[in-house]
Amino acid sequence: VNIIGTQAAIAAYKHGESWRQELIKYLQSNLKIIEQRINHIPGISMRPVEATYLAWLNVSSLKLDKPQKYFEEYGVGMSAGSEFGDKDYMRLNFGCQQALLIEALDRFEKAVASRMNELSKAANS
């Protein structure tokens, strides 16, 4: 660690508590937005968040071979759960501005609706 990094760490520990508390409130607000939106998307569920800013979204009902690529085509960059041991999930980082999160969730909903329509058409064929 260099001297600048050391001084930054000291300043954060001495003077950063109010910022940290505001950050926690902001992340909790983002989490509420995600929970409300995900609960209204048929076929998608979410694991309870455990002290992080990562939402684990179950997308198994979409029957996608490459879910990460699929969502990227709709402009939503998430991490594939397969990278973390569970191919049924996608990992959404909600440590971002709320406007960006809302835009990502709009795109996510559009992607899910499109896939559900594809699956419905295939089932009716």
Steps between C-alpha positions, in 0.01 A plus 500: 500500500633842411479813717202642309304179548585491868391861552176437307422199719567698817275784379224255413512336843511835682251699293302260282228370731228744393577424133484124572164536672359697205635237261325224695170692481544549126573131442198403712286728285637334185425160647138599565467609138634165378279298734188689392578461132610136510193398699285622209683306227336159447744210514788697656596482865781632713703359787499704820792744499760429766706809588606580144392714207450197275157368401480136394217462249363156416446490124463123460140532377634671187682184392797689360821325394705818541308739726785750532520543123121518471469786748798681349308510171241707688765728649516344846845392616477245778730224617401146414419292805686210339822689578406465868360147498132544411395522135140589592595845629630831372683742729392865483720759671277772644782716635424769242292812440126435531430636153740244353347222709149591386613502137663158546182362657290641214726321253497184712119499500493549124742209452296271726172593329651432159632161608170404664321588174745280308443209739123547484499499119718188494268322742195587290660380174 
